Amino acid sequence: MPFHQDYLGVEQPTVGQLIRELRQTLKLTQEKFATQLGVTFPTIARWDNGHTAPSYLALKQIHTLLNQLSELPDAALRKCSQTIREKNFPIKDLQA
C-alpha cells in the first residue's frame, strides 16, 4: 500500500525515524516496543527500516503513546515526547 504524505500528517521518509526516535526515548528494543504496541517484532523492524509504514491504527496508538508520555512527571521524557509528537504529527488530534 503506498504511503501518502498526508497519511495522518506523517511523511513516509520520517516514519522509520519516528519509530527509532520513540523507541530510543523509551529505551525499548524493537521486541519490547512491538509488545507495547501489540504488533510483531518483524513489523517494528520493517517500520524502523522504512520498508513498510504503520497502519492508521498503529499510528494512532503511537500518537496516543506520545500524548501519554507528554503528561509524565519526568521533565526530560515529557519534553522529548512533545518534540517527537510536534515534529511528526502536525495535526492536533486524530479522529476515530
VENKARA-V487063 format. One record per pair of residues at least 6 apart in sequence whose C-alpha atoms are under 7 Angstrom apart, sorted by the first residue. I is the first residue (numbers start at 1). GAP is how many residues later the second one is. D is the distance in Angstrom with one decimal. If there is no record, write none. Layout:
BEGIN
I|GAP|D, I|GAP|D
END
This chain:
BEGIN
3|9|6.1, 3|50|6.8, 4|7|7.0, 5|6|4.5, 5|7|6.5, 9|80|5.7, 9|81|6.0, 9|82|6.5, 10|78|5.6, 10|79|6.0, 13|37|6.9, 15|32|6.9, 15|35|6.7, 15|38|6.7, 16|31|5.4, 16|32|4.2, 16|33|5.8, 16|34|5.0, 17|31|6.9, 18|70|6.9, 19|28|6.9, 19|29|5.9, 20|28|6.0, 23|6|6.7, 23|10|6.5, 30|11|6.1, 30|14|6.0, 30|15|6.7, 31|10|5.0, 34|6|5.4, 34|7|5.4, 34|10|6.0, 46|6|5.6, 47|6|5.6, 47|7|6.6, 60|34|6.8, 66|15|5.6, 66|19|6.2, 69|8|6.9, 69|9|5.8, 69|12|6.0, 70|8|4.2, 70|9|6.8, 70|11|5.6, 70|12|5.7, 71|7|6.4, 72|6|5.9
END
